[in-house]
Amino acid sequence: MDELIGLLFAILFWRALLAALCGLAVGMLATQIFPGFGTGAVATVTLLALLGGVMWHASAIAAAAPSDAPKAEQQPISQPIAFLGIALVGLLLGGVYDYLLSSGLIALSVLIVSSIVLVSVGGAITKTPVYFKDLLFIVTALVTGSVTPWAIVTLLS
């Protein structure tokens, strides 16, 4: 049954899978060409390629939607789903930062500061107000996702 679910996922989201495999291939090729290109860099390239594949898939799905379908602005995302999505991003980015910086506290600090800066710059570019409660929601979700592996290891040991 697990193989069937995996096959179905691969068929439905082939763009994301193709991009992730290409990112992994580029990362592995880069380890052969550049001696300083390590495991963390390969993981980062693969995750970035997966993100690109997800964006490619989302744009293809949006283009294929019927013209009378409601727009994305008309379909609000519930807060628990948004929290889980942002926490997943925090889990991935926190792991990459922790690996690259070799310190969980510095990685968490970089994650918090970079999210505040990016949200503020994004609000300035799009000329939309950034409310403190939304910024606090985003930072809390990112931190929750980032410290989840540490919490699980601590609870189980």
Backbone torsions as a table, in degrees:
resi	resn	phi	psi	omega
1	MET	NA	-38.6	179.3
2	ASP	-64.5	-36.8	179.1
3	GLU	-66.4	-37.0	179.2
4	LEU	-66.6	-42.2	178.0
5	ILE	-65.0	-41.4	177.2
6	GLY	-62.4	-41.3	178.2
7	LEU	-65.8	-41.4	178.3
8	LEU	-63.2	-42.1	177.4
9	PHE	-61.6	-43.3	-179.1
10	ALA	-65.3	-35.8	179.7
11	ILE	-72.7	-42.1	-177.0
12	LEU	-72.3	-37.6	-175.7
13	PHE	-115.6	49.6	-174.7
14	TRP	-67.2	-27.7	179.5
15	ARG	-65.9	-44.6	179.6
16	ALA	-66.8	-40.5	179.0
17	LEU	-65.6	-42.5	178.7
18	LEU	-63.4	-43.2	179.7
19	ALA	-64.9	-41.6	179.5
20	ALA	-65.0	-41.2	178.6
21	LEU	-66.2	-38.6	176.0
22	CYS	-65.5	-40.4	177.3
23	GLY	-63.3	-40.7	177.1
24	LEU	-64.4	-41.5	178.7
25	ALA	-64.3	-41.7	178.4
26	VAL	-65.1	-41.6	178.6
27	GLY	-63.8	-42.0	178.7
28	MET	-67.9	-36.8	176.6
29	LEU	-66.2	-38.3	179.7
30	ALA	-66.3	-30.6	177.1
31	THR	-67.4	-28.8	178.8
32	GLN	-78.3	-30.6	-176.9
33	ILE	-86.7	-46.6	-177.1
34	PHE	-105.9	121.1	-176.2
35	PRO	-68.2	-25.5	-178.7
36	GLY	-87.1	-0.9	-178.0
37	PHE	-82.3	104.4	-172.9
38	GLY	-103.1	-164.8	-176.5
39	THR	-64.2	-41.5	179.9
40	GLY	-63.1	-38.5	178.8
41	ALA	-68.3	-38.0	177.5
42	VAL	-64.2	-43.3	178.5
43	ALA	-63.2	-40.2	179.4
44	THR	-65.7	-44.2	178.7
45	VAL	-63.1	-40.8	179.6
46	THR	-65.8	-43.0	178.6
47	LEU	-65.5	-40.2	177.6
48	LEU	-65.3	-38.5	177.2
49	ALA	-67.0	-38.6	176.3
50	LEU	-62.5	-42.4	176.8
51	LEU	-60.8	-43.2	176.5
52	GLY	-62.1	-39.2	177.8
53	GLY	-66.4	-37.9	177.3
54	VAL	-65.7	-41.1	177.9
55	MET	-66.1	-38.3	177.4
56	TRP	-62.4	-44.9	179.9
57	HIS	-64.6	-41.9	-179.3
58	ALA	-64.7	-40.3	179.2
59	SER	-68.7	-35.5	178.1
60	ALA	-68.0	-38.9	178.5
61	ILE	-68.2	-40.5	179.5
62	ALA	-65.6	-36.5	179.4
63	ALA	-71.1	-28.6	-178.3
64	ALA	-85.7	-6.0	-178.3
65	ALA	-69.8	145.6	177.6
66	PRO	-64.2	154.7	-175.1
67	SER	-67.5	-24.0	-179.9
68	ASP	-89.3	3.0	178.3
69	ALA	-70.1	146.8	178.6
70	PRO	-65.1	143.4	179.8
71	LYS	-72.4	163.2	-177.9
72	ALA	-62.2	-33.0	179.8
73	GLU	-67.4	-23.8	-179.1
74	GLN	-88.3	-5.3	-179.4
75	GLN	-115.3	86.8	-178.2
76	PRO	-68.9	148.0	177.6
77	ILE	-92.7	134.3	179.8
78	SER	-68.1	153.0	-175.9
79	GLN	-63.3	-40.3	178.2
80	PRO	-62.0	-39.0	179.0
81	ILE	-68.5	-40.7	177.3
82	ALA	-63.7	-40.7	179.4
83	PHE	-62.1	-44.1	179.4
84	LEU	-64.5	-40.3	178.8
85	GLY	-65.2	-44.1	179.2
86	ILE	-68.4	-35.9	177.7
87	ALA	-64.9	-35.6	176.5
88	LEU	-64.8	-40.2	175.4
89	VAL	-63.1	-41.5	177.4
90	GLY	-63.3	-37.2	177.3
91	LEU	-62.6	-46.4	-178.8
92	LEU	-69.1	-49.8	-178.9
93	LEU	-66.6	-39.4	178.7
94	GLY	-62.5	-39.8	177.4
95	GLY	-65.4	-42.0	178.8
96	VAL	-66.5	-45.5	178.6
97	TYR	-62.4	-41.4	-179.6
98	ASP	-63.3	-40.2	179.2
99	TYR	-68.2	-44.9	-176.3
100	LEU	-72.4	-34.7	-176.3
101	LEU	-96.1	-10.8	177.9
102	SER	58.7	26.5	177.9
103	SER	-153.1	122.7	-179.3
104	GLY	-66.4	-38.4	-179.1
105	LEU	-68.8	-41.9	177.6
106	ILE	-67.4	-39.3	178.5
107	ALA	-62.7	-41.2	178.3
108	LEU	-66.2	-39.5	177.8
109	SER	-64.8	-43.1	178.7
110	VAL	-64.2	-39.6	179.1
111	LEU	-62.7	-44.6	-179.0
112	ILE	-66.6	-49.4	-177.2
113	VAL	-65.1	-43.0	-178.7
114	SER	-66.3	-36.0	178.7
115	SER	-68.1	-39.9	178.1
116	ILE	-63.8	-44.3	-179.6
117	VAL	-65.3	-45.6	-177.3
118	LEU	-65.8	-40.3	178.5
119	VAL	-66.9	-40.5	179.0
120	SER	-65.8	-44.1	178.3
121	VAL	-65.7	-40.9	177.2
122	GLY	-61.9	-39.8	176.3
123	GLY	-65.8	-36.8	178.6
124	ALA	-70.2	-37.6	-179.2
125	ILE	-69.2	-44.5	-178.6
126	THR	-84.4	-4.2	179.7
127	LYS	57.7	39.8	173.7
128	THR	-114.4	144.3	-179.5
129	PRO	-70.1	143.1	175.9
130	VAL	-107.4	112.7	-178.2
131	TYR	-86.0	148.0	-177.5
132	PHE	-62.2	-38.2	-179.2
133	LYS	-66.0	-35.7	176.9
134	ASP	-69.7	-40.7	177.4
135	LEU	-64.1	-41.4	177.3
136	LEU	-64.7	-38.4	177.4
137	PHE	-62.3	-44.8	-178.7
138	ILE	-66.1	-46.2	-178.9
139	VAL	-64.6	-40.9	178.6
140	THR	-62.8	-42.2	178.9
141	ALA	-65.8	-42.8	178.6
142	LEU	-62.8	-44.2	180.0
143	VAL	-66.1	-40.3	178.3
144	THR	-59.9	-46.8	178.3
145	GLY	-64.8	-37.0	-177.5
146	SER	-69.8	-37.2	-176.9
147	VAL	-92.1	-0.8	-179.2
148	THR	-59.6	-47.3	178.3
149	PRO	-60.8	-40.7	177.9
150	TRP	-62.5	-41.2	179.8
151	ALA	-65.8	-39.9	-179.8
152	ILE	-66.7	-44.1	179.1
153	VAL	-63.2	-42.0	-179.5
154	THR	-65.4	-41.8	-179.1
155	LEU	-69.6	-33.8	-176.6
156	LEU	-85.2	-13.7	-178.7
157	SER	-99.6	NA	NA
